[in-house]
Amino acid sequence: MLTYTVELGPQKEGGYTVNVPVLPGCISEGDTLEEALENIKDAVEGYLKVLAKHKRPIPLEFSEFRKVEVFKKKQPGRTRNFVNA
């Protein structure tokens, strides 16, 4: 079984658009969140079948998203690193 991160976004006219960032151009939609998620599964399977048919590498995703706290009270002994914008 392969697992991919998807990005969901509401459409102005209603429903949802969903895409798979690691699979360029792999996009689908649905009237509900659940429908959009089911539709993207079909789109990903089709995308991967085409890659396999043309003997292209199957992109694997090893990334993980985590939440981090910012502007938290500084703890003694820790330094701050800021990036100049």
ZITA-V693887 format. One record per residue. N is the residue number from 0. RES is the residue in one letter. PHI is phi as a letter, one per 40 degrees, with the letter a starting at -180 (999 if undefined). OMEGA is omega in whole degrees, -180 to 180 (* if undefined). D_CENTER is the distance of its C-alpha to the mean C-alpha in Angstrom with 1 decimal. Layout:
n=[N,N]
res=[RES,RES]
phi=[PHI,PHI]
omega=[OMEGA,OMEGA]
d_center=[D_CENTER,D_CENTER]
This chain:
n=[0,1,2,3,4,5,6,7,8,9,10,11,12,13,14,15,16,17,18,19,20,21,22,23,24,25,26,27,28,29,30,31,32,33,34,35,36,37,38,39,40,41,42,43,44,45,46,47,48,49,50,51,52,53,54,55,56,57,58,59,60,61,62,63,64,65,66,67,68,69,70,71,72,73,74,75,76,77,78,79,80,81,82,83,84]
res=[M,L,T,Y,T,V,E,L,G,P,Q,K,E,G,G,Y,T,V,N,V,P,V,L,P,G,C,I,S,E,G,D,T,L,E,E,A,L,E,N,I,K,D,A,V,E,G,Y,L,K,V,L,A,K,H,K,R,P,I,P,L,E,F,S,E,F,R,K,V,E,V,F,K,K,K,Q,P,G,R,T,R,N,F,V,N,A]
phi=[999,b,b,b,c,b,b,b,a,c,c,d,c,h,g,b,b,b,b,b,d,c,b,d,g,c,a,a,a,a,c,b,d,c,c,c,c,c,c,c,c,c,c,c,d,c,d,c,c,c,d,c,d,c,f,c,c,c,c,b,b,b,c,a,c,b,c,b,c,b,f,c,d,c,c,d,g,b,b,b,b,b,c,c,c]
omega=[176,179,179,174,177,178,-179,177,178,176,180,-177,-179,-178,-175,170,-180,177,-180,-175,-177,179,-175,179,179,-174,177,179,177,179,178,178,-179,179,179,179,176,-179,-179,176,178,-180,179,179,178,179,-178,177,178,177,-179,-180,-179,178,176,179,177,179,176,-178,180,-178,180,178,177,175,176,178,176,-178,176,180,-178,177,180,177,179,179,177,174,178,177,177,180,*]
d_center=[16.9,13.5,10.3,6.8,3.5,3.2,4.3,8.0,11.0,14.7,17.0,20.3,22.3,20.6,17.9,14.1,12.0,8.7,6.9,5.1,5.1,7.3,9.4,11.0,12.5,10.9,10.9,12.8,14.3,16.5,19.2,17.9,14.6,15.8,16.7,13.5,11.8,14.8,14.7,11.3,12.7,15.7,13.9,12.2,15.6,17.4,15.3,16.0,19.6,20.2,19.1,21.4,24.2,24.3,24.1,21.0,19.0,16.1,13.1,12.4,9.8,11.8,10.0,10.1,9.6,13.0,15.0,18.1,21.2,22.7,26.3,27.4,31.2,32.0,33.5,36.7,36.6,33.0,32.5,30.2,28.2,27.3,25.9,28.1,26.5]
